C-alpha cells in the first residue's frame, strides 16, 4: 500500500483557503473521492481560474461602461445624449445598466419626449427593486401623465400611495393630486390636497387655493 503523503492535507487546506467561498462545495465533493484526488484538485484549479477570470472581466466591463457613461454626460447634450445612452444601454453590463437607463429616462423627460421617457422608466422598474424601483414607478406615472395618459397614471399613483414610505408622502400625494385632477377625479384630487395641507408643506397658500377651488366645483 502506498504511504500517505503528509503534505496532502496542507496542500488541500491551502487550496481551500485560496478558493472563492462559492466554490467550497466543489472542494467538499472532490475531497469525498480520495482515489480521484489528483484529478479533483486539477478540476478545482481550472474552475477557480475560470471564476477569477470571469470576476476580472466583469470588473473591467463595469469600469469601462461607467467611464463611457461619464463621458457621454460630460461631452454631449440633448438629443445626442439620448442617442448615445440608447447605444450604451445595449452593451452595458447589468451592474451599470440601471444607471444608464435612469439617465436616459431623465434626459427624455428634459427633452419633453414623455412617451419615450415612460418606456425608460418602465424598463428601470424591471431592473431595480426596493426604493429605486418605487422611484422608477413614480417617474413612469409622471411621464404617463405628461404624455396625456392621465387615466393610467392615476391607476399607478393609487398603487404607489399604498407603498410610499413616510419620506415619500409629500411627493406622492402632490403627484396624486395633479394626476387625479387631470383625470377628472375631483374627489380624489381634493382628498390628496387635504393630505398635503395636513403635512404643512412650504406652498400652503397654493394648496389652500386648490382645496377651495375644488370644493367649489
C-alpha positions as CSV (number, residue, x, y, z in Angstrom):
1,X,0.0,0.0,0.0
2,X,1.4,3.4,-0.9
3,X,2.3,5.6,2.0
4,X,0.0,8.6,2.6
5,X,1.6,11.9,1.6
6,X,1.7,14.1,4.7
7,X,1.9,17.2,2.6
8,X,-1.6,16.5,1.1
9,X,-3.7,17.9,4.0
10,X,-1.7,21.1,3.9
11,X,-2.0,21.4,0.2
12,X,-5.7,20.8,0.3
13,X,-6.1,23.4,3.1
14,X,-4.2,25.9,1.1
15,X,-6.3,25.3,-2.0
16,X,-9.5,25.7,0.0
17,X,-8.2,28.9,1.6
18,X,-7.5,30.4,-1.9
19,X,-10.7,29.3,-3.5
20,X,-13.7,31.6,-3.6
21,X,-16.4,30.8,-1.0
22,X,-18.9,30.0,-3.7
23,X,-16.7,27.1,-4.9
24,X,-16.2,25.4,-1.5
25,X,-19.0,22.8,-2.2
26,X,-16.9,21.7,-5.2
27,X,-14.0,21.2,-2.9
28,X,-16.1,19.1,-0.5
29,X,-17.3,16.9,-3.3
30,X,-13.8,16.4,-4.6
31,X,-12.4,15.5,-1.2
32,X,-15.1,12.8,-0.8
33,X,-13.4,10.8,-3.5
34,X,-9.8,10.4,-2.3
35,X,-8.9,8.0,-5.1
36,X,-9.6,10.7,-7.7
37,X,-7.8,13.4,-5.6
38,X,-5.3,14.5,-8.2
39,X,-8.0,14.8,-10.9
40,X,-10.3,16.5,-8.5
41,X,-7.7,19.1,-7.4
42,X,-6.9,19.8,-11.1
43,X,-10.6,20.4,-11.8
44,X,-10.9,22.7,-8.8
45,X,-7.9,24.8,-10.0
46,X,-9.4,25.1,-13.5
47,X,-12.8,26.2,-12.2
48,X,-11.1,28.6,-9.7
49,X,-9.1,30.1,-12.5
50,X,-12.1,30.5,-14.7
51,X,-14.1,32.0,-11.8
52,X,-11.3,34.5,-11.2
53,X,-11.1,35.4,-14.9
54,X,-14.8,35.9,-15.0
55,X,-14.7,38.2,-12.0
56,X,-11.8,40.2,-13.6
57,X,-13.7,40.5,-16.9
58,X,-16.9,41.7,-15.0
59,X,-14.9,44.3,-13.1
60,X,-13.3,45.6,-16.3
61,X,-16.6,45.7,-18.2
62,X,-18.2,47.6,-15.3
63,X,-15.4,50.2,-15.2
64,X,-15.5,50.6,-19.0
65,X,-19.3,51.2,-19.0
66,X,-19.1,53.6,-16.1
67,X,-16.3,55.6,-17.9
68,X,-18.4,55.7,-21.1
69,X,-21.5,56.9,-19.2
70,X,-19.4,59.6,-17.6
71,X,-18.0,60.7,-21.0
72,X,-21.5,60.8,-22.5
73,X,-22.8,63.0,-19.7
74,X,-19.8,65.3,-19.9
75,X,-19.4,65.8,-23.6
76,X,-23.0,65.6,-25.1
77,X,-26.3,67.4,-24.6
78,X,-29.9,67.0,-25.6
79,X,-30.9,64.5,-28.3
80,X,-27.3,63.5,-28.8
81,X,-27.0,62.4,-25.2
82,X,-30.2,60.3,-25.5
83,X,-28.9,58.7,-28.7
84,X,-25.5,57.8,-27.0
85,X,-27.3,56.5,-23.9
86,X,-29.5,54.3,-26.1
87,X,-26.4,52.7,-27.6
88,X,-24.9,52.2,-24.2
89,X,-28.0,50.5,-22.8
90,X,-27.5,47.7,-25.3
91,X,-23.9,47.0,-24.2
92,X,-23.7,47.9,-20.5
93,X,-23.3,45.1,-18.0
94,X,-26.2,44.5,-15.5
95,X,-24.2,46.3,-12.8
96,X,-24.3,49.6,-14.8
97,X,-27.4,49.3,-16.9
98,X,-29.8,50.8,-14.3
99,X,-27.8,54.0,-14.0
100,X,-27.7,54.3,-17.8
101,X,-31.5,53.7,-18.1
102,X,-32.1,56.3,-15.4
103,X,-30.1,58.9,-17.2
104,X,-31.9,58.1,-20.4
105,X,-35.3,58.5,-18.7
106,X,-34.3,61.8,-17.1
107,X,-32.9,63.1,-20.4
108,X,-36.1,62.1,-22.3
109,X,-38.1,64.0,-19.6
110,X,-36.0,67.1,-20.1
111,X,-36.4,66.9,-23.9
112,X,-40.2,66.6,-23.4
113,X,-40.4,63.2,-25.1
114,X,-42.6,61.8,-22.3
115,X,-43.8,58.7,-24.2
116,X,-40.2,57.6,-24.7
117,X,-39.4,58.5,-21.1
118,X,-42.2,56.3,-19.9
119,X,-40.6,53.4,-21.7
120,X,-37.3,54.0,-20.0
121,X,-39.0,54.3,-16.6
122,X,-40.8,51.1,-17.2
123,X,-37.6,49.4,-18.1
124,X,-36.0,50.7,-15.0
125,X,-38.8,49.2,-12.9
126,X,-37.8,45.8,-14.2
127,X,-34.1,46.4,-13.5
128,X,-34.4,47.5,-9.9
129,X,-36.1,46.8,-6.6
130,X,-36.9,48.5,-3.3
131,X,-36.7,52.3,-3.2
132,X,-35.2,52.6,-6.6
133,X,-38.0,50.6,-8.1
134,X,-40.5,52.8,-6.3
135,X,-38.8,56.0,-7.7
136,X,-38.9,54.4,-11.2
137,X,-42.6,53.7,-10.9
138,X,-43.2,57.3,-9.7
139,X,-41.2,58.6,-12.7
140,X,-43.2,56.4,-15.0
141,X,-46.5,57.7,-13.6
142,X,-45.3,61.3,-14.1
143,X,-44.3,60.5,-17.7
144,X,-47.6,59.0,-18.5
145,X,-49.4,62.0,-17.1
146,X,-47.3,64.4,-19.1
147,X,-47.8,62.4,-22.3
148,X,-51.6,62.7,-21.8
149,X,-52.3,59.3,-20.3
150,X,-53.8,60.5,-17.1
151,X,-56.1,57.5,-16.5
152,X,-53.3,55.0,-16.5
153,X,-51.1,57.4,-14.5
154,X,-53.8,57.6,-11.8
155,X,-54.0,53.8,-11.5
156,X,-50.3,53.7,-10.9
157,X,-50.4,56.5,-8.4
158,X,-53.2,54.8,-6.4
159,X,-50.9,51.8,-6.1
160,X,-47.9,53.9,-5.1
161,X,-49.8,55.7,-2.4
162,X,-50.1,52.4,-0.6
163,X,-46.4,51.6,-0.9
164,X,-44.9,55.0,-0.1
165,X,-42.8,55.4,3.0
166,X,-43.0,58.5,5.2
167,X,-40.2,60.1,3.3
168,X,-42.2,60.0,0.0
169,X,-45.6,61.1,1.5
170,X,-45.4,64.7,0.2
171,X,-44.1,64.0,-3.4
172,X,-46.5,61.1,-3.8
173,X,-49.6,63.0,-2.7
174,X,-48.6,66.0,-4.7
175,X,-48.4,64.0,-7.8
176,X,-51.6,62.1,-6.9
177,X,-53.4,65.4,-6.6
178,X,-52.2,66.6,-10.0
179,X,-52.9,63.3,-11.7
180,X,-56.4,62.9,-10.2
181,X,-57.3,66.4,-11.2
182,X,-56.0,65.8,-14.8
183,X,-58.0,62.6,-14.9
184,X,-61.2,64.4,-13.8
185,X,-61.4,62.8,-10.4
186,X,-62.2,65.9,-8.4
187,X,-62.9,64.0,-5.2
188,X,-59.6,62.2,-5.2
189,X,-57.7,65.3,-6.1
190,X,-59.4,67.2,-3.2
191,X,-58.5,64.4,-0.7
192,X,-54.9,64.5,-1.9
193,X,-54.6,68.2,-1.5
194,X,-56.1,68.0,2.0
195,X,-53.5,65.4,2.9
196,X,-50.8,67.8,1.7
197,X,-52.4,70.5,3.9
198,X,-52.0,68.2,6.9
199,X,-48.3,67.8,6.1
200,X,-47.8,71.6,6.3
201,X,-45.9,71.9,3.0
202,X,-44.0,75.0,2.0
203,X,-46.5,76.2,-0.5
204,X,-49.5,76.0,1.9
205,X,-51.2,79.1,0.3
206,X,-51.3,77.3,-3.1
207,X,-52.6,74.1,-1.5
208,X,-55.4,76.0,0.3
209,X,-56.3,77.7,-3.0
210,X,-56.6,74.4,-4.8
211,X,-58.7,73.0,-2.0
212,X,-61.0,76.0,-2.2
213,X,-61.2,75.7,-6.0
214,X,-62.0,72.0,-6.0
215,X,-64.6,72.4,-3.2
216,X,-66.5,75.0,-5.2
217,X,-66.9,72.6,-8.2
